[in-house]
Amino acid sequence: MNPFEYLRANDHQSAIDAATSPAAPARFLAGGTNLIDLMREGIEQPRLLVDITRLPLTAVEERPGGGLRIGAMVRNSHLASHPIVRERFPLLSYAILNGASAQLRNMATTGGNLMQRTRCYYFYDTASHCNKREPGSGCDALDGFNRTHAILGASSQCIATHPSDMCVALAALDATVNVEGPGGARAVPFADFHRLPGETPDVDTNLLRGELITSVDLPGSSAGLHSVYRKVRDRASYAFALVSVAAAIRIVDGRIAELRLALGGVAHKPWRAATAERALLGSVPTPDAFARAADAELEPAVPQAHNGFKIALARRTIVAVLSELAGLGGGAQ
Ligand SMILES: Cc1cc2nc3c(=O)[nH]c(=O)nc-3n(C[C@H](O)[C@H](O)[C@H](O)COP(=O)(O)OP(=O)(O)OC[C@H]3O[C@@H](n4cnc5c(N)ncnc54)[C@H](O)[C@@H]3O)c2cc1C
């Protein structure tokens, strides 16, 4: 274990000031379910841990227009079981309950879930080359065992995937991430929060140095949609997604009037399936139309040696989920 300093913050500003102090690199400590593992493995080596568990960021508050503001320190279990979430944004509840275990969800927080790091084996194995862990060192996943890796938006530097279930639902629900930092407060649309790997796979998000996630907003426009989260994985519990699909739909007069579709397990960030959404908007919901839209979304997919199955799996899961939502049965194609 590398030596580090510990500081408990009592308010936002002292947390932000500490995280930008000369003692940096610093990390905020929330539930600790990812960060502490990474520190034990020597992958994260902060010089300063800023404990944010006492910050008043634990509220789930209704917003004008039917939206919701979720404090960054709201625990995953609390959020999944919150009556308003279950009633108006059940997609979020389903996605959270598909992740980790009850014990982990009791500790894990909203902010920490957004910031959790990839589960790529080579990222965790410090004997391997990994551009995300050590920029410029190479990527052993490219020629290694890459069954769980990305098929969309990857680069020659990194083919890791984002592991979160909750974030796939937040992508579909058009969430906004509220942050505060040395430069003040700003709101980041969810689609711009996480990054594709490009040439800098070590940078997971567009959060700036010292910025603290304070809350996540769900717009009222996402409330009340008919929705499903389906996670396909190797085991029925306690496993990360090979492919997951978050979908929310509104059908009016036999046509798709509104559709939100996001994929997990396929890219370095939660993947909003905008191409498929555009293809389906205004059309009559049929399994064939869903399959054509899935094909269009997955057309740019690039498989690695061991994960080509993800393309077919994503296609089938999209068709099955949308068919279920449209009342056409949820069977795979
Ligand atoms: C065995 C196991 C299985 C799991 N399975 C799943 C799964 O199936 N699906 C899934 O989605 N997740 C899964 N997880 C991951 C789990 O959901 C995350 O570990 C958890 O959400 C992280 O939240 P935390 O509060 O514990 O974050 P921490 O570990 O405290 O922090 C993680 C990162 O977030 C940063 N951070 C935390 N809060 C803030 C903030 N407010 N502002 C800025 N930065 C912040 C920290 O500095 C750190 O870099 C699993 C974890 C484990 C250990």
The ligand as an SDF file (V2000), in Angstrom:
LIG
                    3D

 53 58  0  0  0  0  0  0  0  0999 V2000
  -17.4650   -7.2800   -6.7940 C   0  0  0  0  0  0  0  0  0  0  0  0
  -18.0830   -6.0960   -7.4440 C   0  0  0  0  0  0  0  0  0  0  0  0
  -19.0940   -6.2850   -8.3850 C   0  0  0  0  0  0  0  0  0  0  0  0
  -19.6980   -5.1890   -9.0080 C   0  0  0  0  0  0  0  0  0  0  0  0
  -20.6690   -5.3730   -9.9470 N   0  0  0  0  0  0  0  0  0  0  0  0
  -21.2170   -4.3050  -10.5670 C   0  0  0  0  0  0  0  0  0  0  0  0
  -22.2050   -4.4690  -11.5660 C   0  0  0  0  0  0  0  0  0  0  0  0
  -22.6010   -5.5930  -11.9020 O   0  0  0  0  0  0  0  0  0  0  0  0
  -22.7170   -3.3580  -12.1550 N   0  0  0  0  0  0  0  0  0  0  0  0
  -22.3040   -2.0980  -11.7980 C   0  0  0  0  0  0  0  0  0  0  0  0
  -22.8220   -1.1300  -12.3560 O   0  0  0  0  0  0  0  0  0  0  0  0
  -21.3510   -1.9150  -10.8740 N   0  0  0  0  0  0  0  0  0  0  0  0
  -20.8150   -2.9690  -10.2580 C   0  0  0  0  0  0  0  0  0  0  0  0
  -19.8430   -2.7920   -9.3100 N   0  0  0  0  0  0  0  0  0  0  0  0
  -19.2660   -1.4640   -9.1450 C   0  0  0  0  0  0  0  0  0  0  0  0
  -19.9290   -0.6420   -8.1020 C   0  0  0  0  0  0  0  0  0  0  0  0
  -21.1920   -0.2460   -8.5840 O   0  0  0  0  0  0  0  0  0  0  0  0
  -19.0090    0.5630   -7.9260 C   0  0  0  0  0  0  0  0  0  0  0  0
  -17.8720    0.0900   -7.2340 O   0  0  0  0  0  0  0  0  0  0  0  0
  -19.6670    1.6670   -7.1580 C   0  0  0  0  0  0  0  0  0  0  0  0
  -20.7740    2.1840   -7.8470 O   0  0  0  0  0  0  0  0  0  0  0  0
  -18.6890    2.8010   -6.9010 C   0  0  0  0  0  0  0  0  0  0  0  0
  -19.3070    3.7170   -6.0110 O   0  0  0  0  0  0  0  0  0  0  0  0
  -18.5750    4.1450   -4.6620 P   0  0  0  0  0  0  0  0  0  0  0  0
  -19.4260    5.1690   -4.0420 O   0  0  0  0  0  0  0  0  0  0  0  0
  -18.1980    2.9740   -3.8330 O   0  0  0  0  0  0  0  0  0  0  0  0
  -17.2670    4.8440   -5.2850 O   0  0  0  0  0  0  0  0  0  0  0  0
  -15.7990    4.9310   -4.7000 P   0  0  0  0  0  0  0  0  0  0  0  0
  -15.1470    3.6050   -4.7950 O   0  0  0  0  0  0  0  0  0  0  0  0
  -15.7720    5.6470   -3.4160 O   0  0  0  0  0  0  0  0  0  0  0  0
  -15.1790    5.9110   -5.8100 O   0  0  0  0  0  0  0  0  0  0  0  0
  -15.0250    5.5170   -7.1490 C   0  0  0  0  0  0  0  0  0  0  0  0
  -14.4400    6.7010   -7.9120 C   0  0  0  0  0  0  0  0  0  0  0  0
  -15.3970    7.7540   -7.9610 O   0  0  0  0  0  0  0  0  0  0  0  0
  -14.8340    8.9640   -7.4960 C   0  0  0  0  0  0  0  0  0  0  0  0
  -15.9370    9.6940   -6.8730 N   0  0  0  0  0  0  0  0  0  0  0  0
  -16.8250    9.2080   -5.9770 C   0  0  0  0  0  0  0  0  0  0  0  0
  -17.7510   10.1350   -5.6930 N   0  0  0  0  0  0  0  0  0  0  0  0
  -17.4380   11.2310   -6.4170 C   0  0  0  0  0  0  0  0  0  0  0  0
  -18.0190   12.5100   -6.5600 C   0  0  0  0  0  0  0  0  0  0  0  0
  -19.1210   12.8760   -5.8870 N   0  0  0  0  0  0  0  0  0  0  0  0
  -17.4420   13.3940   -7.4140 N   0  0  0  0  0  0  0  0  0  0  0  0
  -16.3450   13.0590   -8.1130 C   0  0  0  0  0  0  0  0  0  0  0  0
  -15.7440   11.8450   -8.0140 N   0  0  0  0  0  0  0  0  0  0  0  0
  -16.2930   10.9520   -7.1800 C   0  0  0  0  0  0  0  0  0  0  0  0
  -13.7640    8.5220   -6.5250 C   0  0  0  0  0  0  0  0  0  0  0  0
  -12.7720    9.5220   -6.3560 O   0  0  0  0  0  0  0  0  0  0  0  0
  -13.2080    7.3040   -7.2420 C   0  0  0  0  0  0  0  0  0  0  0  0
  -12.3030    7.7090   -8.2400 O   0  0  0  0  0  0  0  0  0  0  0  0
  -19.2500   -3.8700   -8.6610 C   0  0  0  0  0  0  0  0  0  0  0  0
  -18.2650   -3.6840   -7.7020 C   0  0  0  0  0  0  0  0  0  0  0  0
  -17.6680   -4.7780   -7.0990 C   0  0  0  0  0  0  0  0  0  0  0  0
  -16.5920   -4.5440   -6.0740 C   0  0  0  0  0  0  0  0  0  0  0  0
  1  2  1  0
  2  3  1  0
  2 52  2  0
  3  4  2  0
  4  5  1  0
  4 50  1  0
  5  6  2  0
  6  7  1  0
  6 13  1  0
  7  8  2  0
  7  9  1  0
  9 10  1  0
 10 11  2  0
 10 12  1  0
 12 13  2  0
 13 14  1  0
 14 15  1  0
 14 50  1  0
 15 16  1  0
 16 17  1  0
 16 18  1  0
 18 19  1  0
 18 20  1  0
 20 21  1  0
 20 22  1  0
 22 23  1  0
 23 24  1  0
 24 25  2  0
 24 26  1  0
 24 27  1  0
 27 28  1  0
 28 29  2  0
 28 30  1  0
 28 31  1  0
 31 32  1  0
 32 33  1  0
 33 34  1  0
 33 48  1  0
 34 35  1  0
 35 36  1  0
 35 46  1  0
 36 37  1  0
 36 45  1  0
 37 38  2  0
 38 39  1  0
 39 40  1  0
 39 45  2  0
 40 41  1  0
 40 42  2  0
 42 43  1  0
 43 44  2  0
 44 45  1  0
 46 47  1  0
 46 48  1  0
 48 49  1  0
 50 51  2  0
 51 52  1  0
 52 53  1  0
M  END
$$$$
